[in-house]
Amino acid sequence: MQDFEKLGAFYLGKAFGLGKKKRKDDLLLYDSRDLVTHAVCVGMTDLDAELQSELDASSASTDPATEKLETLTLRPKKTDITVRKVALVWLPYRGDAPAFG
């Protein structure tokens, strides 16, 4: 395996053989001086600005505070209700004081 963790090396992945349609063991490395990173950064900045303007436009039209809500009343049917447990609690009182005390 090649050592690619060094200054100036840009790791892109592993090489791919088109003839056998298989990934090779060789690493695909580029010298950073051979790459045009400035153009990539500028392109990403333009995309980010475009995305931000589209997000601003869509968030204005989908503001939940301006959304109109409609009231919908749902009434359960007797067949939709299932009673699983019933409990009875009895606490004896005499006036305001408990009976046992």
N, C-alpha and C positions, 0 to 999 in steps of 0.2 A: 504494500500500500504506500502511496506517495504521501510525503509530508506537505500538506497544503496550509497549515496554520502558520504562515509566515507573512511578514509585512509585504504588501504589494501583490499578493495572490488573491484572486477572486474565484471562489468555488461555485460552479454552476450545476454540479451533479455528476453523474456517471455517463460515459460515452455510450451511444446506442448504435449497434450494427444494423444497418438497413438490410443487408443481404440475408442475414439469419434472423432478423427481427428480434434480437435479443440484446439485453443490456450487457455491456462489457464491464470488466473489472477496473478498467482505467478511469481515473477521475478526469473530469473536464474542468481544467483550470485556465484562467486567463490572467495575464499580467495586467494589473490595474492601469498601467500607462496606455494599454491598447484599447481601453474602453472609453467611450464618450459619456462620462457620468453627468457632466453639466447639462447636456441636452435632455437626459432622462429626468433630472431634477426639475428643469424648467417645464417639461411636458407634464410632470406630475403636479406642479404648482398650478398650471392652467386647468388641469382636470379637477383639482381640488376647488378652485374658484367656481368652475362651472357647476360642480356638484352642490356647493354651498348655495349658489343662486337658485338652483332647482329645489333644494330643500326649503329655502325661505319662501318660495312661491307656493309650494305644496302645503307647508305648515300654516300659512295664512288661510287657505281654503278649508283646512280640516281642524280648525281650532275647536276643541270640545266646549268651550264657553259659549260659542255662538251656535252650537248645534241645537236644533229644535227636537225636543223629546215628545213622544206621544205616550199617553197613559193607556196601559193595557191591563184589564182586570181579568185575572184567572181564578176560577172557582173550581175547587176539587170535587170530583164525583165520589160517591160512597165507595165505589169499587177501587178508587185510587188510594184509599186510606187503609193502612194496616196497623192494628193495635198489637204491639208486641208484649208489653208488660203493663200491669195495673197495680198500683200501690195505694195503701190506705195508711194514713198517719193519724194517730189520736193522741192529743196532748191534753190531759185533764187540768183544768184551771178552776180556781175559786175566785171569782172576781178578777182582780189584776194579778194575783199571786198564783204560782204553780201549786197544784194539790199536794205534791210531794216536795217538801222542802224544809 
